[in-house]
Amino acid sequence: MDLEPHQIDLRYEALRLRDPRRERLLAASMAAIGQQAPVVVVQGASQPILVDGFKRIRALKHLRRDTVQAIAWDLEEREALLLGRLMRTASRESLLEQAWLLDALKTGFQMPLEELARRFDRTPSWVSRRLALVRVLPEPVQAAVRKGQLSAHKAMRVLVPVARANRKDCLALLEALVKAACSTRQAEALHAGWARGSAEVRARILADPALFLRAAAVSGVPDPAGKAGLVLLFEDLGEMGRRARRAARRVQEGVLDGLLPKEALELGQALRQARSDGQDLFECCGQEAFHA
């Protein structure tokens, strides 16, 4: 049957992850050859409820299509959700997707742990551990995972332990991970630096996580947290270069035109001091980094 997109209830959309790259490919394919597989709905109290096909719906909306090909399952809502999960097992659902579905079934349909365990072919303790993820991870983290800004794997490896210890730190580290758009290994490096760093180091990681990762890569050590000071050194050097380039532009723009004798004397002193400070820095770095 054909439905209009606005007629479909998307209440379970938040149970599934998004993959922007795959969704772009799907939209391109549907633009070229149209919708090949129908979405799956069950009849709700007032409108059809989507249980499978959220990516297809978003692609059709992006393409401004007026109708959606759908097939209706003659099942209860919760049974349709469980059947939909069985059909997706080959796609390797994430731990968070499991947790979201379990939470929806438990809170929405009052399914006890024992029944959930039986329907998922798991133990009640397995169900409890998955449900705990929903309660441990702050909602902004879960929202970032749903939107594809953060992988579920990184959230599990890095942010779950932080969330259990300190919710505020978890949200701050989330901001750094999203900003850096890094790999799981790099995310673990950021977490290590965050865990061992001072308040100043944490502020610098949050301001420029990519800088911290570059410093860790240059250090060539498996534990970049011990090299937190290198992050500050890189930033100091960057600021030094920016100020030098800005001063050179001012000279080129004629700021020294009409310089008075007293001003020329002060300028000479400032230049000698800057040259001396820079030379000391270069010699120190050369001795410590290259001739140790």
Backbone hydrogen bonds in HBPLUS format (Angstrom, degrees):
<---DONOR---> <-ACCEPTOR-->    atom                        ^
c    i                          cat <-CA-CA->   ^        H-A-AA   ^      H-
h    n   atom  resd res      DA  || num        DHA   H-A  angle D-A-AA Bond
n    s   type  num  typ     dist DA aas  dist angle  dist       angle   num
A0070-ALA N   A0001-MET O   2.80 MM  69  5.41 168.0  1.82 168.9 171.6     1
A0003-LEU N   A0068-VAL O   2.89 MM  65  5.13 158.9  1.93 142.9 149.7     2
A0068-VAL N   A0003-LEU O   2.59 MM  65  5.13 145.5  1.70 152.1 164.0     3
A0007-GLN N   A0004-GLU O   2.84 MM   3  5.42 155.8  1.90 121.6 129.7     4
A0008-ILE N   A0005-PRO O   3.22 MM   3  5.69 167.0  2.24 115.3 119.2     5
A0009-ASP N   A0048-PRO O   2.80 MM  39  6.00 176.1  1.80 165.8 166.8     6
A0050-LEU N   A0009-ASP O   2.96 MM  41  6.03 171.4  1.97 162.0 162.9     7
A0013-GLU N   A0010-LEU O   3.04 MM   3  5.44 164.8  2.06 124.4 124.5     8
A0015-LEU N   A0012-TYR O   3.08 MM   3  5.55 164.9  2.11 115.0 119.5     9
A0016-ARG N   A0013-GLU O   3.27 MM   3  5.97 171.9  2.28 121.3 123.4    10
A0018-ARG N   A0146-ARG O   3.02 MM 128  5.54 112.8  2.49 120.7 137.1    11
A0023-GLU N   A0019-ASP O   2.92 MM   4  6.12 156.7  1.98 160.4 168.0    12
A0024-ARG N   A0020-PRO O   2.96 MM   4  6.15 147.4  2.07 144.4 152.3    13
A0025-LEU N   A0021-ARG O   3.13 MM   4  6.45 158.0  2.18 148.4 153.9    14
A0026-LEU N   A0022-ARG O   2.90 MM   4  6.14 154.7  1.96 145.4 152.8    15
A0027-ALA N   A0023-GLU O   2.93 MM   4  6.08 160.6  1.97 145.2 150.2    16
A0028-ALA N   A0024-ARG O   2.99 MM   4  6.21 155.8  2.04 146.1 152.7    17
A0029-SER N   A0025-LEU O   2.94 MM   4  6.18 155.8  2.00 146.5 153.1    18
A0030-MET N   A0026-LEU O   2.86 MM   4  6.11 161.9  1.89 154.2 159.1    19
A0031-ALA N   A0027-ALA O   2.87 MM   4  6.01 143.0  2.01 141.5 151.8    20
A0032-ALA N   A0028-ALA O   3.16 MM   4  6.36 140.7  2.32 137.9 147.3    21
A0032-ALA N   A0029-SER O   3.11 MM   3  5.18 125.7  2.42  94.3 108.1    22
A0033-ILE N   A0029-SER O   2.88 MM   4  6.11 167.8  1.89 160.4 163.1    23
A0034-GLY N   A0030-MET O   2.79 MM   4  4.21 136.1  1.98 113.6 121.4    24
A0039-VAL N   A0069-GLN O   2.99 MM  30  6.46 158.1  2.04 149.7 146.5    25
A0071-ILE N   A0039-VAL O   2.81 MM  32  6.19 151.2  1.89 162.9 171.9    26
A0040-VAL N   A0052-ASP O   2.88 MM  12  5.05 169.4  1.89 147.1 150.7    27
A0051-VAL N   A0040-VAL O   2.95 MM  11  5.76 172.1  1.95 150.6 152.5    28
A0041-VAL N   A0071-ILE O   2.99 MM  30  6.25 159.8  2.03 155.3 158.8    29
A0073-TRP N   A0041-VAL O   2.90 MM  32  6.28 160.1  1.94 168.8 173.3    30
A0042-VAL N   A0049-ILE O   2.93 MM   7  5.30 147.7  2.03 141.0 150.5    31
A0049-ILE N   A0042-VAL O   2.73 MM   7  5.30 170.8  1.74 164.3 167.3    32
A0044-GLY N   A0047-GLN O   3.04 MM   3  5.22 138.4  2.22 118.4 130.4    33
A0057-ILE N   A0053-GLY O   3.03 MM   4  6.31 154.8  2.10 150.5 157.5    34
A0058-ARG N   A0054-PHE O   3.04 MM   4  6.31 164.2  2.06 150.2 153.7    35
A0059-ALA N   A0055-LYS O   2.92 MM   4  6.13 156.3  1.98 147.6 154.6    36
A0060-LEU N   A0056-ARG O   2.92 MM   4  6.12 160.9  1.96 149.6 154.4    37
A0061-LYS N   A0057-ILE O   2.94 MM   4  6.20 155.7  2.00 150.5 157.3    38
A0062-HIS N   A0058-ARG O   2.89 MM   4  6.09 154.6  1.96 144.7 152.1    39
A0063-LEU N   A0059-ALA O   2.94 MM   4  6.20 146.4  2.05 144.4 153.7    40
A0065-ARG N   A0060-LEU O   2.95 MM   5  5.34 176.0  1.95 155.5 155.7    41
A0064-ARG N   A0061-LYS O   2.99 MM   3  4.83 154.1  2.06  99.0 107.0    42
A0080-ALA N   A0076-GLU O   2.92 MM   4  6.18 153.0  1.99 156.6 164.8    43
A0081-LEU N   A0077-GLU O   3.06 MM   4  6.40 151.2  2.14 148.0 155.5    44
A0082-LEU N   A0078-ARG O   3.06 MM   4  6.34 158.6  2.11 146.9 151.9    45
A0083-LEU N   A0079-GLU O   2.90 MM   4  6.09 159.3  1.94 148.2 154.2    46
A0084-GLY N   A0080-ALA O   2.83 MM   4  5.94 157.2  1.89 145.2 152.1    47
A0085-ARG N   A0081-LEU O   3.08 MM   4  6.32 147.8  2.19 141.1 149.0    48
A0086-LEU N   A0082-LEU O   3.15 MM   4  6.48 156.9  2.20 145.9 151.3    49
A0087-MET N   A0083-LEU O   3.06 MM   4  6.38 148.7  2.16 149.9 158.3    50
A0088-ARG N   A0085-ARG O   2.95 MM   3  5.10 140.4  2.11 101.4 113.5    51
A0091-SER N   A0088-ARG O   2.85 MM   3  5.52 155.8  1.91 123.3 130.8    52
A0092-ARG N   A0089-THR O   3.31 MM   3  5.72 164.4  2.34 115.3 116.0    53
A0098-GLN N   A0094-SER O   3.07 MM   4  6.42 156.6  2.12 148.5 154.9    54
A0099-ALA N   A0095-LEU O   2.89 MM   4  6.17 156.7  1.95 145.4 152.3    55
A0100-TRP N   A0096-LEU O   2.78 MM   4  6.03 160.3  1.82 153.3 157.9    56
A0101-LEU N   A0097-GLU O   3.05 MM   4  6.19 164.1  2.08 147.0 151.0    57
A0102-LEU N   A0098-GLN O   2.95 MM   4  6.14 166.6  1.97 153.8 157.9    58
A0103-ASP N   A0099-ALA O   2.89 MM   4  6.02 158.7  1.94 148.5 154.7    59
A0104-ALA N   A0100-TRP O   2.93 MM   4  6.13 154.9  1.99 145.3 152.2    60
A0105-LEU N   A0101-LEU O   2.94 MM   4  6.19 157.6  1.99 152.2 157.9    61
A0106-LYS N   A0102-LEU O   2.86 MM   4  6.02 154.9  1.92 147.9 155.3    62
A0107-THR N   A0103-ASP O   2.86 MM   4  5.88 172.0  1.86 152.4 155.2    63
A0108-GLY N   A0104-ALA O   2.82 MM   4  5.31 145.5  1.94 129.8 141.3    64
A0109-PHE N   A0105-LEU O   3.10 MM   4  5.25 144.5  2.23 117.0 126.2    65
A0111-MET N   A0105-LEU O   3.46 MM   6  6.11 165.0  2.49 130.9 133.1    66
A0110-GLN N   A0106-LYS O   3.01 MM   4  4.74 116.5  2.42 116.4 123.7    67
A0116-LEU N   A0112-PRO O   3.03 MM   4  6.34 163.8  2.06 156.7 161.8    68
A0117-ALA N   A0113-LEU O   2.81 MM   4  6.00 160.9  1.84 154.6 160.1    69
A0118-ARG N   A0114-GLU O   3.02 MM   4  6.24 153.6  2.10 139.8 146.8    70
A0119-ARG N   A0115-GLU O   2.86 MM   4  6.10 161.5  1.89 153.1 158.0    71
A0120-PHE N   A0116-LEU O   2.91 MM   4  6.03 144.9  2.03 148.0 157.0    72
A0121-ASP N   A0117-ALA O   2.91 MM   4  5.75 104.0  2.50 132.4 149.2    73
A0122-ARG N   A0117-ALA O   2.73 MM   5  4.73 166.9  1.75 146.2 148.8    74
A0121-ASP N   A0118-ARG O   3.17 MM   3  4.89 153.2  2.25  95.0 102.9    75
A0126-TRP N   A0123-THR O   3.08 MM   3  5.21 123.4  2.41 100.3 114.3    76
A0127-VAL N   A0123-THR O   3.18 MM   4  6.60 158.0  2.23 152.1 157.6    77
A0128-SER N   A0124-PRO O   2.90 MM   4  6.18 157.1  1.96 147.7 154.3    78
A0129-ARG N   A0125-SER O   2.95 MM   4  6.19 155.6  2.01 146.9 152.6    79
A0130-ARG N   A0126-TRP O   3.09 MM   4  6.38 157.7  2.15 149.2 154.8    80
A0131-LEU N   A0127-VAL O   2.94 MM   4  6.19 164.4  1.96 155.7 160.0    81
A0132-ALA N   A0128-SER O   2.95 MM   4  6.11 144.5  2.08 143.3 153.0    82
A0133-LEU N   A0130-ARG O   3.07 MM   3  5.40 136.8  2.27 103.4 114.6    83
A0134-VAL N   A0131-LEU O   3.17 MM   3  5.52 125.4  2.48 104.2 115.9    84
A0136-VAL N   A0132-ALA O   2.80 MM   4  5.96 144.8  1.92 150.8 161.3    85
A0137-LEU N   A0133-LEU O   3.00 MM   4  5.94 174.1  2.01 152.8 154.4    86
A0141-VAL N   A0138-PRO O   3.05 MM   3  5.55 130.4  2.30 112.1 124.2    87
A0142-GLN N   A0138-PRO O   3.28 MM   4  6.70 160.4  2.32 150.7 156.1    88
A0143-ALA N   A0139-GLU O   2.80 MM   4  6.03 154.9  1.86 157.6 165.4    89
A0144-ALA N   A0140-PRO O   3.01 MM   4  6.17 152.0  2.09 139.5 146.2    90
A0145-VAL N   A0141-VAL O   3.05 MM   4  6.38 151.5  2.13 148.9 156.6    91
A0146-ARG N   A0142-GLN O   2.93 MM   4  6.19 160.1  1.97 148.5 154.1    92
A0147-LYS N   A0143-ALA O   3.01 MM   4  6.21 153.4  2.08 147.9 154.4    93
A0149-GLN N   A0144-ALA O   2.92 MM   5  5.09 135.4  2.12 161.9 162.5    94
A0148-GLY N   A0145-VAL O   3.12 MM   3  5.19 153.6  2.20 102.9 111.1    95
A0155-ALA N   A0151-SER O   3.09 MM   4  6.39 159.9  2.13 149.6 155.5    96
A0156-MET N   A0152-ALA O   2.95 MM   4  6.16 155.3  2.01 147.9 154.1    97
A0157-ARG N   A0153-HIS O   2.91 MM   4  6.11 166.8  1.93 153.9 157.4    98
A0158-VAL N   A0154-LYS O   2.89 MM   4  5.68 161.2  1.93 148.0 153.0    99
A0159-LEU N   A0155-ALA O   3.02 MM   4  4.92 123.0  2.36 112.4 128.4   100
A0160-VAL N   A0155-ALA O   3.04 MM   5  6.37 136.2  2.24 163.9 174.9   101
A0163-ALA N   A0159-LEU O   2.78 MM   4  5.88 159.8  1.82 153.3 159.1   102
A0164-ARG N   A0160-VAL O   3.06 MM   4  6.27 152.1  2.14 151.2 157.8   103
A0165-ALA N   A0162-VAL O   3.05 MM   3  5.20 127.6  2.33  98.5 112.2   104
A0166-ASN N   A0162-VAL O   2.73 MM   4  5.89 173.0  1.74 167.4 169.3   105
A0170-CYS N   A0166-ASN O   3.09 MM   4  6.35 151.9  2.17 147.4 155.8   106
A0171-LEU N   A0167-ARG O   3.08 MM   4  6.44 155.2  2.14 152.4 157.3   107
A0172-ALA N   A0168-LYS O   3.08 MM   4  6.35 155.9  2.13 147.8 154.7   108
A0173-LEU N   A0169-ASP O   2.86 MM   4  6.05 164.2  1.89 153.8 157.9   109
A0174-LEU N   A0170-CYS O   2.91 MM   4  6.06 146.0  2.02 142.1 152.1   110
A0175-GLU N   A0171-LEU O   3.21 MM   4  6.47 153.8  2.29 141.6 146.6   111
A0176-ALA N   A0172-ALA O   3.30 MM   4  6.71 151.4  2.38 142.8 149.9   112
A0177-LEU N   A0173-LEU O   2.93 MM   4  6.21 159.2  1.98 153.6 159.0   113
A0178-VAL N   A0174-LEU O   2.96 MM   4  6.17 164.9  1.99 159.3 162.3   114
A0179-LYS N   A0175-GLU O   3.03 MM   4  6.12 157.1  2.09 142.6 149.4   115
A0180-ALA N   A0176-ALA O   2.93 MM   4  6.06 153.8  2.00 147.7 154.4   116
A0181-ALA N   A0177-LEU O   3.06 MM   4  6.10 144.9  2.19 143.8 151.8   117
A0187-ALA N   A0183-SER O   2.83 MM   4  6.08 149.6  1.92 145.7 155.2   118
A0188-GLU N   A0184-THR O   2.93 MM   4  6.24 149.0  2.03 146.9 154.6   119
A0189-ALA N   A0185-ARG O   3.02 MM   4  6.35 143.4  2.16 139.7 150.1   120
A0190-LEU N   A0186-GLN O   2.89 MM   4  6.25 154.7  1.95 150.3 156.6   121
A0191-HIS N   A0187-ALA O   2.94 MM   4  6.19 154.8  2.00 143.8 151.1   122
A0192-ALA N   A0188-GLU O   2.90 MM   4  6.14 154.6  1.97 143.5 150.1   123
A0193-GLY N   A0189-ALA O   2.94 MM   4  6.22 163.5  1.97 151.5 155.5   124
A0194-TRP N   A0190-LEU O   2.83 MM   4  5.99 155.2  1.89 147.9 155.5   125
A0195-ALA N   A0191-HIS O   2.81 MM   4  5.98 162.0  1.84 152.6 157.2   126
A0196-ARG N   A0192-ALA O   3.18 MM   4  6.33 154.2  2.25 147.7 152.9   127
A0197-GLY N   A0193-GLY O   2.88 MM   4  5.54 124.4  2.19 137.8 150.9   128
A0202-ARG N   A0198-SER O   2.93 MM   4  6.19 160.4  1.97 152.8 158.2   129
A0203-ALA N   A0199-ALA O   3.02 MM   4  6.21 151.3  2.10 141.0 148.7   130
A0204-ARG N   A0200-GLU O   2.99 MM   4  6.30 152.4  2.06 147.4 155.0   131
A0205-ILE N   A0201-VAL O   2.87 MM   4  6.14 155.9  1.93 151.1 157.9   132
A0206-LEU N   A0202-ARG O   2.97 MM   4  6.14 160.0  2.01 147.2 152.4   133
A0207-ALA N   A0203-ALA O   2.94 MM   4  6.13 150.1  2.03 141.5 150.1   134
A0208-ASP N   A0204-ARG O   2.91 MM   4  6.04 160.3  1.95 152.3 156.3   135
A0211-LEU N   A0208-ASP O   3.14 MM   3  5.51 131.5  2.38 107.2 118.6   136
A0213-LEU N   A0209-PRO O   3.09 MM   4  6.41 157.6  2.14 150.3 156.1   137
A0214-ARG N   A0210-ALA O   2.96 MM   4  6.23 151.3  2.04 146.0 153.7   138
A0215-ALA N   A0211-LEU O   2.97 MM   4  6.23 160.3  2.01 151.2 156.5   139
A0216-ALA N   A0212-PHE O   2.91 MM   4  6.18 154.5  1.98 148.1 155.4   140
A0217-ALA N   A0213-LEU O   2.92 MM   4  6.12 152.0  2.00 143.9 151.3   141
A0218-VAL N   A0214-ARG O   2.95 MM   4  6.20 157.9  2.00 150.9 156.3   142
A0219-SER N   A0215-ALA O   2.97 MM   4  6.14 150.3  2.06 145.2 153.5   143
A0227-LYS N   A0224-PRO O   2.92 MM   3  5.12 151.5  2.00 106.6 116.0   144
A0228-ALA N   A0225-ALA O   3.25 MM   3  5.37 139.1  2.43 118.3 114.4   145
A0230-LEU N   A0227-LYS O   2.89 MM   3  5.34 138.7  2.06 110.0 121.7   146
A0231-VAL N   A0228-ALA O   3.06 MM   3  5.41 134.8  2.27 105.1 116.4   147
A0233-LEU N   A0229-GLY O   3.01 MM   4  6.36 153.3  2.08 147.3 155.2   148
A0234-PHE N   A0230-LEU O   2.92 MM   4  6.15 163.0  1.95 152.4 155.7   149
A0235-GLU N   A0231-VAL O   3.06 MM   4  6.34 157.7  2.11 146.1 152.5   150
A0236-ASP N   A0232-LEU O   2.85 MM   4  6.10 155.0  1.91 148.6 155.8   151
A0237-LEU N   A0233-LEU O   2.89 MM   4  6.15 162.3  1.93 155.3 159.5   152
A0238-GLY N   A0234-PHE O   2.91 MM   4  6.13 155.9  1.97 146.6 153.6   153
A0239-GLU N   A0235-GLU O   2.90 MM   4  6.15 157.8  1.95 149.4 155.1   154
A0240-MET N   A0236-ASP O   2.85 MM   4  6.07 153.7  1.92 146.9 154.9   155
A0241-GLY N   A0237-LEU O   2.95 MM   4  6.21 159.2  1.99 149.9 154.4   156
A0242-ARG N   A0238-GLY O   2.97 MM   4  6.22 159.0  2.02 147.4 153.4   157
A0243-ARG N   A0239-GLU O   2.96 MM   4  6.15 161.1  2.00 150.3 154.9   158
A0244-ALA N   A0240-MET O   3.00 MM   4  6.21 154.3  2.07 145.4 152.7   159
A0245-ARG N   A0241-GLY O   2.97 MM   4  6.20 161.3  2.01 152.6 156.8   160
A0246-ARG N   A0242-ARG O   2.97 MM   4  6.14 154.7  2.03 145.4 152.9   161
A0247-ALA N   A0243-ARG O   2.92 MM   4  6.11 155.8  1.98 147.4 153.4   162
A0248-ALA N   A0244-ALA O   2.99 MM   4  6.23 154.5  2.06 145.1 152.1   163
A0249-ARG N   A0245-ARG O   3.03 MM   4  6.29 153.7  2.10 145.5 152.0   164
A0250-ARG N   A0246-ARG O   3.15 MM   4  6.43 150.6  2.24 142.6 150.2   165
A0251-VAL N   A0247-ALA O   3.08 MM   4  6.43 152.7  2.16 147.5 154.5   166
A0252-GLN N   A0248-ALA O   2.95 MM   4  6.24 161.6  1.98 150.9 156.0   167
A0253-GLU N   A0249-ARG O   2.91 MM   4  6.11 136.3  2.11 141.3 153.1   168
A0255-VAL N   A0250-ARG O   3.15 MM   5  5.74 161.5  2.18 153.5 153.7   169
A0254-GLY N   A0251-VAL O   3.00 MM   3  5.31 160.5  2.04 109.7 115.1   170
A0257-ASP N   A0254-GLY O   3.12 MM   3  5.39 166.5  2.13 111.7 115.7   171
A0264-ALA N   A0260-LEU O   2.83 MM   4  6.11 150.8  1.91 156.4 166.2   172
A0265-LEU N   A0261-PRO O   3.02 MM   4  6.28 149.7  2.11 146.8 154.2   173
A0266-GLU N   A0262-LYS O   3.06 MM   4  6.38 160.3  2.10 148.3 153.1   174
A0267-LEU N   A0263-GLU O   2.86 MM   4  6.05 150.9  1.95 144.3 152.9   175
A0268-GLY N   A0264-ALA O   2.97 MM   4  6.16 156.8  2.02 143.5 149.2   176
A0269-GLN N   A0265-LEU O   3.09 MM   4  6.40 158.0  2.14 148.5 153.9   177
A0270-ALA N   A0266-GLU O   2.97 MM   4  6.20 159.5  2.01 146.7 152.5   178
A0271-LEU N   A0267-LEU O   2.86 MM   4  6.09 157.4  1.91 153.4 159.5   179
A0272-ARG N   A0268-GLY O   2.97 MM   4  6.18 161.3  2.01 149.8 154.6   180
A0273-GLN N   A0269-GLN O   2.98 MM   4  6.19 158.5  2.03 148.6 154.5   181
A0274-ALA N   A0270-ALA O   2.93 MM   4  6.12 158.9  1.97 146.5 152.5   182
A0275-ARG N   A0271-LEU O   2.87 MM   4  6.07 160.0  1.91 150.3 155.9   183
A0276-SER N   A0272-ARG O   2.91 MM   4  6.07 156.1  1.97 144.2 151.0   184
A0277-ASP N   A0273-GLN O   2.88 MM   4  6.09 163.7  1.90 151.4 155.8   185
A0278-GLY N   A0274-ALA O   2.93 MM   4  6.06 161.4  1.97 147.7 153.1   186
A0279-GLN N   A0275-ARG O   2.89 MM   4  6.02 158.1  1.94 146.2 152.5   187
A0280-ASP N   A0276-SER O   2.93 MM   4  6.15 159.8  1.97 149.8 155.2   188
A0281-LEU N   A0277-ASP O   3.06 MM   4  6.29 156.1  2.12 144.5 150.9   189
A0282-PHE N   A0278-GLY O   2.93 MM   4  6.22 162.1  1.96 153.3 157.5   190
A0283-GLU N   A0279-GLN O   2.93 MM   4  6.10 163.2  1.96 152.7 157.2   191
A0284-CYS N   A0280-ASP O   2.94 MM   4  6.05 159.7  1.98 146.6 152.7   192
A0285-CYS N   A0281-LEU O   2.93 MM   4  6.12 167.8  1.94 155.1 158.1   193
A0286-GLY N   A0282-PHE O   2.90 MM   4  5.98 156.7  1.96 142.5 149.8   194
A0287-GLN N   A0283-GLU O   2.95 MM   4  6.12 157.7  2.00 149.0 154.1   195
A0288-GLU N   A0284-CYS O   2.98 MM   4  6.14 165.7  2.00 152.4 156.4   196
A0289-ALA N   A0285-CYS O   2.78 MM   4  5.57 162.2  1.81 149.5 155.3   197
A0290-PHE N   A0286-GLY O   3.13 MM   4  5.31 148.3  2.23 123.4 132.9   198
